[in-house]
Amino acid sequence: MAALSVASARSARAEAQRLRADSQGLKVAVRANLRVATAKKARAESMAARVCSVAPATSPWSRLEWVREDEALSRVLVPVD
């Protein structure tokens, strides 16, 4: 009976060590993912701030306001007098 208890205790100890190692690996992965997500969020927020900071300009063809300048539109649309 004692041999089973010692064997099961060793097995439980080994399993606990394995679980600790696995959890440490997961913590490292979570921290890395958090750093990446934080950097991506900061880039997205700065891009959104730049897009929103452009003052609306009135269109030369109508009274509609453009939220941002579009280079493709400036190449395609030309003022007609």
N, C-alpha and C positions, 0 to 999 in steps of 0.2 A: 504494500500500500504506500509506503514512503517513497519508493522509486517512482511511482506514478505522479506523486505530488511534486517531486523535484523535477521530473521531466516536464510536467505541465507548467511549472513555474518558469523554467528556462524557455519554454515555447512562448509563454505569455510575455516574458521579458524581451525576447527577440522580436515578437510581433509589435510590441510597444516601441522599440527602437526603430523598426521599419516605418511605423506610422509617423514617428517624429521626423524622420528623414523625409518622408513623402510630404508632410505638412510644411516643412521648411522649403522644399522645392516649390510647392504651390505658392507660398508667401513671396518668394523671389519672383515668380512669374506674375503674380498679381501686382507687385510693385513696379515691375517693368511695364506691364500693360497700362498701369495708371500714369506713368511718366509719358508714354506715347499718347494716350488719350488726352492728357492735359496739354501737351504740346499741340496736338491737332485742334483742340478746342480753342486755344489761344490764337492760333493762326486763323481759324474760322471767324473768331470774334473781331480780330483786327481787319480782316477782309470785309466783314459786314460793316464795321465802323467806317471804312474808307468809302464803301458804296453808298452808305447812308449820309455821309458828310458832304457829298456833292450836292450843291444847291440846285433845285429844279430850274431849268431854263425854258423859256417859252420857245416853241417851235416857230421857225420863220414861215412856215406854211399854214399854221393855224394857231389857235389860242391854247392848244394843248401844251402841257408842260412835260418835258422829258426829265426823268428822274436821274439819268446818267448819260454821259456822252457815249455814243456807240460809233466806233470807227467805221464799221461796215456801212452804217447809214450815211456817214459823211462822204464815203466813196461812191455810193449809189445815188443819193439824192443831190440834186443841184438846184439852186434857186432859178426860177423862171421869171423873167421880167416881162 
